[in-house]
Amino acid sequence: MIAFICPGQGSQSVGMAQDIYEQYPVAAEMLDRLDEAVDFPLLETMFGGPAETLTATENAQPALLAHSLAVASVLASEGIEAELAAGHSLGEYSALALAGVIGAENAVRLVRLRGRVMADAGSEGAGAMAAVIGLSDEDLEAAVNAVSASLVVIANYNSPGQTVISGQPEGVAAASQKATELGAKRVIPLQVSGAFHCELMKPAAEKLAAALEQFDFSDAAIPVVTNVDATAQSDAATLKDGLVRQLTQPVLWKQSIAAMVEAGVDTFVEVGAGAVLSKMLKRSGLEATILSTGSAGAVAEVIRELT
């Protein structure tokens, strides 16, 4: 069974999808449509940067979704289809679009808006995030729970021994110190514009909830394993609600992968930029075929492998 998994913010890079645009007409058609659907030069920013412009949350999010949908269009044209889909944080929007829950143009407009409200929430309240490497969930939860003077929570359960914390800078610093004392191999501060997936994103979640009412959602053609529950969902209302909850709740990525394996997935195709999710899966020792599609050459390899 094949699952498509879609990357989140951080996988963007200047030049992304340009070779795919040039090599695959169906991808070029998709990217041109998405470029016309948004209020900034999407393809110019993806292909030419500069990096600081592309990295801005409100630009990176539509760029990453566009890359994922371009790749998905190529795979579909070759008859490569998934039976399950999931996406890491922002990537969940890509998964919903390729599952037919929301149209491509609406999806890119929606993530443009999501990026803006997240950036606004980040500028309104100071926040920080850090990746904790080599510590069990139980020990990290103990480190977080030991901090009471300021907010800090677990934001991403990425893979065994790779977890992200989020919150007020003082809380993240205190939990980072405690995690080191408990045996973490490394704690890496992340360069982000806000404290994502925690209560500091509540203003963004409220704005997103209001905005989502303007968009029509359909039931999924293939189930999407959601970040907030790590369960396969097809109901349109449930999937829409999950997008709001996702901003303030942890990304259950490790649990989502486990749910897909339990459902029978033996092939994971990372659909979109880079190979962050693929590398994460490989490091975790997962016994499955793990493929990425970040470049035109990688897309061609996946087509050879799966057709």
C-alpha positions as CSV (number, residue, x, y, z in Angstrom):
1,M,0.0,0.0,0.0
2,I,1.3,3.4,-1.0
3,A,1.0,6.5,1.2
4,F,1.8,10.1,0.1
5,I,3.4,12.2,2.8
6,C,3.9,16.0,2.3
7,P,6.6,18.1,3.8
8,G,6.1,21.2,6.0
9,Q,7.8,24.5,6.5
10,G,11.6,24.3,6.4
11,S,11.9,22.2,3.3
12,Q,11.9,25.3,1.0
13,S,14.9,26.4,-1.0
14,V,15.6,28.8,-3.8
15,G,15.1,27.1,-7.2
16,M,12.5,24.7,-5.8
17,A,10.5,22.9,-8.4
18,Q,12.1,24.8,-11.3
19,D,13.5,21.6,-12.9
20,I,10.2,19.9,-12.5
21,Y,8.4,22.8,-14.1
22,E,10.8,22.6,-17.1
23,Q,10.7,18.9,-17.5
24,Y,7.0,18.0,-16.9
25,P,4.3,20.0,-18.7
26,V,1.6,18.8,-16.4
27,A,3.6,20.2,-13.4
28,A,4.1,23.5,-15.3
29,E,0.4,23.7,-15.9
30,M,-0.3,23.2,-12.2
31,L,2.3,25.7,-11.1
32,D,1.1,28.4,-13.5
33,R,-2.4,27.9,-12.2
34,L,-1.3,28.4,-8.6
35,D,0.9,31.4,-9.5
36,E,-2.2,33.1,-10.9
37,A,-4.2,32.2,-7.8
38,V,-2.2,34.2,-5.3
39,D,-1.4,37.8,-4.7
40,F,2.4,37.6,-5.0
41,P,4.9,36.4,-7.6
42,L,4.9,32.7,-6.4
43,L,7.0,31.1,-9.1
44,E,9.4,34.0,-9.3
45,T,10.0,33.7,-5.5
46,M,10.3,29.9,-5.7
47,F,12.7,29.9,-8.6
48,G,14.7,33.0,-7.9
49,G,14.3,33.9,-4.3
50,P,15.9,35.7,-2.6
51,A,16.1,33.3,0.2
52,E,14.9,35.7,2.9
53,T,11.8,36.4,0.8
54,L,11.1,32.7,0.2
55,T,11.6,31.9,3.9
56,A,9.0,34.3,5.1
57,T,6.2,32.2,6.5
58,E,3.5,33.7,4.2
59,N,5.6,32.9,1.1
60,A,7.1,29.6,2.1
61,Q,3.8,28.0,2.9
62,P,2.2,28.5,-0.6
63,A,5.6,27.6,-2.2
64,L,5.8,24.3,-0.5
65,L,2.2,23.4,-1.2
66,A,2.7,24.4,-4.9
67,H,5.7,22.1,-5.1
68,S,3.8,19.2,-3.6
69,L,0.8,19.6,-5.9
70,A,3.1,19.9,-9.0
71,V,4.7,16.6,-8.1
72,A,1.4,15.0,-7.3
73,S,0.1,16.0,-10.8
74,V,3.1,14.3,-12.4
75,L,2.6,11.1,-10.4
76,A,-1.1,11.1,-11.2
77,S,-0.4,11.4,-14.9
78,E,1.8,8.3,-14.6
79,G,-1.0,6.4,-12.8
80,I,0.8,6.4,-9.4
81,E,-1.9,6.9,-6.7
82,A,-1.9,6.6,-3.0
83,E,-4.4,4.9,-0.7
84,L,-3.5,7.1,2.3
85,A,-2.1,10.6,2.6
86,A,-0.7,12.7,5.4
87,G,1.3,15.9,5.7
88,H,3.6,17.4,8.4
89,S,1.9,20.6,9.8
90,L,1.6,22.8,6.7
91,G,2.0,19.6,4.6
92,E,-1.5,18.5,5.8
93,Y,-2.9,21.1,3.5
94,S,-1.1,19.6,0.5
95,A,-2.4,16.1,1.6
96,L,-5.9,17.5,1.7
97,A,-5.6,19.0,-1.7
98,L,-4.2,15.9,-3.4
99,A,-7.0,13.9,-1.6
100,G,-9.6,16.2,-3.3
101,V,-10.8,17.8,-0.1
102,I,-10.1,21.3,-1.3
103,G,-9.3,22.6,-4.8
104,A,-5.7,23.5,-5.7
105,E,-6.3,27.2,-6.1
106,N,-8.2,27.5,-2.9
107,A,-5.6,25.5,-1.1
108,V,-2.8,27.9,-2.1
109,R,-4.9,30.9,-1.2
110,L,-5.7,29.3,2.2
111,V,-2.0,28.6,3.1
112,R,-1.1,32.1,2.0
113,L,-3.6,33.3,4.6
114,R,-2.4,30.7,7.2
115,G,1.1,31.9,6.8
116,R,0.1,35.5,7.3
117,V,-2.0,34.8,10.5
118,M,0.9,32.7,11.9
119,A,3.4,35.4,11.2
120,D,1.2,38.0,12.8
121,A,0.7,35.8,15.9
122,G,4.5,35.3,16.1
123,S,5.2,39.1,15.9
124,E,2.5,39.9,18.5
125,G,3.9,37.5,21.2
126,A,7.5,36.4,21.6
127,G,7.9,32.7,21.1
128,A,10.6,30.1,20.5
129,M,11.0,26.5,19.5
130,A,13.8,23.9,19.9
131,A,14.5,20.4,18.6
132,V,15.4,17.8,21.3
133,I,17.5,14.9,20.1
134,G,18.0,11.6,21.8
135,L,15.5,11.8,24.7
136,S,12.5,9.6,25.3
137,D,9.0,11.1,25.2
138,E,8.6,10.4,28.9
139,D,11.7,12.2,29.9
140,L,10.9,15.2,27.7
141,E,7.4,15.4,29.1
142,A,9.0,15.4,32.5
143,A,11.3,18.2,31.5
144,V,8.4,20.3,30.1
145,N,6.3,19.6,33.2
146,A,9.1,20.8,35.4
147,V,8.7,24.3,34.0
148,S,5.9,26.2,35.7
149,A,7.0,29.9,35.4
150,S,6.4,30.2,31.7
151,L,4.7,28.3,28.8
152,V,6.4,25.4,27.1
153,V,4.9,22.3,25.5
154,I,5.8,19.5,23.1
155,A,4.9,20.7,19.6
156,N,6.1,17.9,17.3
157,Y,6.5,14.2,17.9
158,N,8.6,13.8,14.8
159,S,10.3,10.4,15.2
160,P,11.8,8.2,18.0
161,G,14.3,10.5,19.8
162,Q,13.5,13.6,17.7
163,T,10.9,15.9,19.3
164,V,10.3,19.7,19.2
165,I,9.2,21.9,22.0
166,S,7.5,25.3,21.7
167,G,6.5,28.2,23.9
168,Q,7.7,31.4,25.5
169,P,11.5,31.8,25.2
170,E,12.1,31.5,28.9
171,G,10.1,28.3,29.1
172,V,11.8,26.8,26.1
173,A,15.2,27.7,27.5
174,A,14.3,26.1,30.9
175,A,12.9,22.9,29.4
176,S,16.0,22.7,27.1
177,Q,18.3,22.9,30.1
178,K,16.2,20.2,32.0
179,A,16.2,18.0,28.9
180,T,20.0,18.2,28.7
181,E,20.2,17.3,32.4
182,L,18.0,14.3,31.7
183,G,20.3,13.0,28.9
184,A,19.3,14.6,25.7
185,K,22.1,14.3,23.1
186,R,21.5,17.7,21.6
187,V,19.0,20.6,21.9
188,I,18.9,22.8,18.8
189,P,17.1,26.2,18.9
190,L,15.0,26.6,15.7
191,Q,15.0,29.7,13.6
192,V,11.2,30.3,13.4
193,S,9.0,33.4,13.4
194,G,6.8,32.2,16.3
195,A,6.0,29.4,18.7
196,F,4.0,27.1,16.5
197,H,1.7,24.3,17.7
198,C,1.1,25.8,21.2
199,E,-1.3,28.2,22.9
200,L,0.6,31.3,21.6
201,M,-0.9,30.5,18.2
202,K,-4.5,30.9,19.6
203,P,-5.0,34.3,17.8
204,A,-3.9,32.7,14.6
205,A,-6.2,29.7,15.1
206,E,-9.2,32.1,15.7
207,K,-8.5,34.0,12.5
208,L,-8.0,30.8,10.6
209,A,-11.3,29.3,11.8
210,A,-13.1,32.4,10.6
211,A,-11.3,32.3,7.2
212,L,-12.0,28.6,6.7
213,E,-15.8,29.3,6.7
214,Q,-15.2,30.9,3.3
215,F,-13.8,27.7,1.8
216,D,-15.7,24.6,0.6
217,F,-14.4,21.3,1.8
218,S,-15.4,17.9,0.3
219,D,-15.1,14.4,1.8
220,A,-11.7,12.9,1.0
221,A,-11.2,10.6,-2.0
222,I,-8.6,8.8,0.1
223,P,-8.3,9.0,3.9
224,V,-5.9,11.6,5.3
225,V,-4.2,10.8,8.6
226,T,-4.4,14.0,10.6
227,N,-1.7,15.7,12.7
228,V,-4.0,16.2,15.7
229,D,-5.4,12.7,16.1
230,A,-3.0,10.4,14.1
231,T,-6.1,8.7,12.7
232,A,-7.3,8.4,9.1
233,Q,-10.2,10.7,8.4
234,S,-12.4,11.3,5.3
235,D,-15.2,13.5,6.6
236,A,-14.9,17.1,5.4
237,A,-16.0,18.8,8.6
238,T,-13.6,16.7,10.7
239,L,-10.7,17.5,8.4
240,K,-11.5,21.2,8.5
241,D,-11.7,21.2,12.3
242,G,-8.4,19.5,12.4
243,L,-6.7,22.4,10.6
244,V,-7.8,24.8,13.3
245,R,-6.8,22.5,16.2
246,Q,-3.5,21.8,14.5
247,L,-2.2,25.4,15.2
248,T,-2.3,25.0,18.9
249,Q,-1.9,21.3,19.4
250,P,1.1,19.0,18.8
251,V,1.9,17.4,15.5
252,L,1.6,13.6,16.1
253,W,3.8,12.7,13.2
254,K,5.5,9.7,14.7
255,Q,2.1,8.4,15.7
256,S,0.7,9.1,12.2
257,I,3.5,7.0,10.6
258,A,2.8,4.2,13.0
259,A,-1.0,4.3,12.1
260,M,-0.2,4.1,8.4
261,V,2.1,1.2,8.9
262,E,-0.6,-0.5,10.9
263,A,-3.0,0.1,8.1
264,G,-0.7,-1.8,5.7
265,V,1.4,1.0,4.2
266,D,4.7,-0.4,2.9
267,T,5.7,2.4,0.5
268,F,6.0,6.0,1.6
269,V,6.4,8.7,-1.1
270,E,7.4,12.1,0.1
271,V,5.6,14.4,-2.4
272,G,7.2,17.8,-2.6
273,A,10.3,19.7,-1.7
274,G,13.4,18.2,-0.2
275,A,13.6,14.9,1.7
276,V,13.2,15.9,5.3
277,L,10.4,13.4,6.0
278,S,12.1,10.6,4.0
279,K,15.4,11.0,5.9
280,M,13.4,11.0,9.2
281,L,11.8,7.7,8.3
282,K,15.0,6.1,7.2
283,R,16.8,7.2,10.5
284,S,13.9,5.7,12.5
285,G,14.7,2.2,11.0
286,L,11.3,1.8,9.4
287,E,11.1,-1.3,7.2
288,A,9.4,0.1,4.2
289,T,10.2,1.5,0.7
290,I,10.8,5.2,1.3
291,L,11.0,7.6,-1.7
292,S,11.3,11.3,-2.2
293,T,10.5,13.6,-5.1
294,G,12.3,16.9,-4.4
295,S,13.9,17.2,-7.9
296,A,13.0,16.2,-11.5
297,G,15.5,13.4,-11.3
298,A,14.0,12.1,-8.0
299,V,10.5,12.2,-9.6
300,A,11.8,10.2,-12.6
301,E,13.2,7.6,-10.2
302,V,9.9,7.2,-8.3
303,I,8.1,6.8,-11.6
304,R,10.6,4.0,-12.6
305,E,10.2,2.4,-9.2
306,L,6.4,2.4,-9.0
307,T,5.3,1.8,-12.6
